[in-house]
Amino acid sequence: MILKKLYIPIAIKTKRPIMAVFIVKVGLKHYKLIVKDLNLKNNTTESLAQNYANTLEKIVKEYPHQWYNFYDFFKQQGVNYDDSR
C-alpha cells in the first residue's frame, strides 16, 4: 500500500498532518465534504495506516453506493469476475 510505504513515513518525519478527504453526494445537487484528521498521539506507520482504513470503512458503510474501487483486488487473489463471456 503506497500510503503506508511512502506518504505516512514522510508525514511522520516532517511532523505534518495527514488528512483524509471525502466528497459524498447527499442530494440532487448537494455534496458533503468530510475531512478527517488521521493523526494520533503516538503516530506510527501502522497506527496511521489503520486509522485511515478505519476511517475509510466508516465512510463506505455510511455511503455504500458512492464508493468505487479502481484497483482489482479480486484478480490479485486469483478470482476473475470478467463478464465478457
Secondary structure, DSSP 8 states (H G I E B T S, - for coil): -HIIIIIHHHHHHHT---EEEEEEE-SSS-EEEEEEE---SS--HHHHHHHHHHHHHHHHHHSGGG----S-HHHHTT-------
